[in-house]
Amino acid sequence: MTRSLLVAGIDPGRSGAIALVRWGDGVSIVLDSWAIDGDSKSWPWFERAKAATEELFALAKRNGGLDLIVAEVPGGGGASRKDFRPDTWLSMGRCLGLVEALLRAGAPSAVAMDVTSAEWPKALRVPVGKRSEWGEVKGWHRVIEANTLSDIEGGWPRTPNGLKQAEADRYIAKAEAALIAIAGAILHEQETK
């Protein structure tokens, strides 16, 4: 039996999320996840990101400390193939930088790694990019994949039925953050063997 890793996954952007996953012996458990989406005057994005990372640290500390921080970066034929406006790229970079800085400050001994938007789906053997199927919210397959590939504390809905679009988008972002963490753990394991 190998030692389990506590992994933070970051899905960057204004509709991003972070997730805390325990990985060991090919088994993943999503301990918690936090959507960090949108912006409002009452609770700016940075304050939400800071609160979410503080909750992540508290949970990580109770579970032995953070070992690995995995962040998605554009590239490799995934999301980077989209024709994003320059302000979208700037927003993704700014959001990723802020969340990663908060995580690094709270867990200086954790290993940090980046995975491209094409690498992490390949590591998990799931499709690159978000697809839309009849009757589904675009990207809902990520929630199904996360439900299939891991145990999720508290559970997530199996279908988007009854969810408003913004609520479904939060689950999708949280699922992607969890999948990024799992893929990062797999790739880290392969690199350190």
Secondary structure as GFF3:
##gff-version 3
##sequence-region A 1 193
A	DSSP	beta_strand	5	11	.	.	.	ID=ss1
A	DSSP	beta_strand	15	24	.	.	.	ID=ss2
A	DSSP	beta_strand	27	37	.	.	.	ID=ss3
A	DSSP	alpha_helix	45	62	.	.	.	ID=ss4
A	DSSP	beta_strand	68	73	.	.	.	ID=ss5
A	DSSP	three_ten_helix	79	81	.	.	.	ID=ss6
A	DSSP	alpha_helix	86	106	.	.	.	ID=ss7
A	DSSP	beta_strand	111	116	.	.	.	ID=ss8
A	DSSP	alpha_helix	119	124	.	.	.	ID=ss9
A	DSSP	alpha_helix	141	149	.	.	.	ID=ss10
A	DSSP	beta_strand	151	152	.	.	.	ID=ss11
A	DSSP	alpha_helix	165	192	.	.	.	ID=ss12
###
